[in-house]
Amino acid sequence: MGVTLLLVAAGGALGASARWLTRLWIERLAGSEFPYATAAANIGGSFAMGVAFALLAGDVSGSYKLAPFLLAGFLGGYTTFSAYALEAWSLFAEGRALEALFYAAGSAILSIVALAAGIALARGVFA
C-alpha cells in the first residue's frame, strides 16, 4: 500500500501541475471570460481516463502499477471529473443505468449546492 500511495501522490502532483499549465495556456489563447480551461481539462481528462482505463484494464504484464499513478494520481489530479465520469460509466456498464443516472445528476447538482453552501458558510463565519 505504501508504494501505491506514493505513486498516487506523485501522479496527483504532476496532474495538478498539468492542470495549472493547461489553464494558463488556454487562458492566453481564449481569455478567461468563460471557463474554457476547466472544460478542456474535464473533457480531455475524461477522454484520457477512458483511453487509459481501456488500455490498463486486465493488464497482467506487471505494468498494472501504472494504473494508480495514471488513473487515480495524474488524471485524478488533473481533473476529478474524469474519475466521476468513469464511476458513472462503470455503473451503467454493470447494467445499473438508473443508479448511474442518479449518481451522475446527483453528484453534479449536489456538488454545486455544496459549493454554494460552503461559500455561504465561509462568508457568514469569516465576513
N, C-alpha and C positions, 0 to 999 in steps of 0.2 A: 504494500500500500504506500509506503514512503516514497519509492521511486516514481510510482504513478502520480502521486500528489505533486512531486517536483516537476514532472512532465506537464501536468495540467497548469501549474503555476507559471512555468516558463512559456508555455504556449499562450496563456492568458496575457502575460506581459507583452509578448510580441503582437498578439491580436489587438490589444488596446492601443498599442503604438501605431499599428497599421490603420486602425480606425481614425486616429487623430490625424495622421498624414493624409488619409483619404479626404477627411473633412477639409483640411487646408487646401488641398489640390482642387477639390470640386468647388469650394467657395471662391477660389481665384478664377475658375472658369465660368461659373454660373452665378456668382453672387450668393448672398445669404438671405435674400428676401423670402425664399421658400426652402424648406428643409430637404433640398436635393441630396446633400451629403448623407443624411440619415437614411433616406430612401435608398440611395445607392448601396450603402453598407448593408442594410437589411435585405435588399433584394439580391445583391451579389453574394452576400454571406449565406443566404438561404440556398442559392444555386450551388455554391461551393460545398455546403453541407450535404446537399443531395448527391453530388458527384463523389465526395469523399466517403460518404456512408455506403454508397453502392460499391465503390472500389474496395473498401476495407471490410465490409460485412462478410463474415465467414472466412476471413483470411487466416490460415493456419501456418503460414510460412515463417512466422516469427516477427513479421513487421506489424503485428496487431498492437504492439506497444505504441505505434504511431497514432492509433485511434484516440487515446486520451489526450495526447498532445495536440492533435489536429482538431478533433471534434469538440471536446469539452474546453480545451485550452485555447488554441488560436482562434477558432471560429466562435467559440463562446465569448472570448474577449473582444473579438471584432464586432460581433452582434449576438446578443442573447436571443434575438428574434429568430435566428436560424435554428437554435435548439427548440424553441417554441414551435416552429414550423415542422421540424422533424417529429416532435412528440404528437402533434395533431395528425400528421400524416400516418404515423405508426398506429394510432388508434383507428383511423379509417382503414388502413391496410389489414388490420386484425378483424375487420367486419364490425367495428364499433362506431358506425357512422354518426349516430345520434350523440354519443359521448364526444366524438371528435368535434362535432359542431358546437356543442355546449362548451367544450374546452377552448376552442378557438375564439368563439364570440365572447364567452365569459371572461377569458384571460384578457382580451383586448379591452373590453368595456370596464371590467373591474380594475385593471391597471390604470386606466385614465382616471377613474373615480378615486382610486387610492392616491394617485399623484395629486389630484386636486385637494384631497383631504390632508395630505402631508403639507402642501403649500399653505392651506388654511390654518392648520395647527401651528406650523412654524411662524407664520405671520402673527397669529394670536399670542403665542408664547414669547416670541422674540421681538415683537413690534415695539 
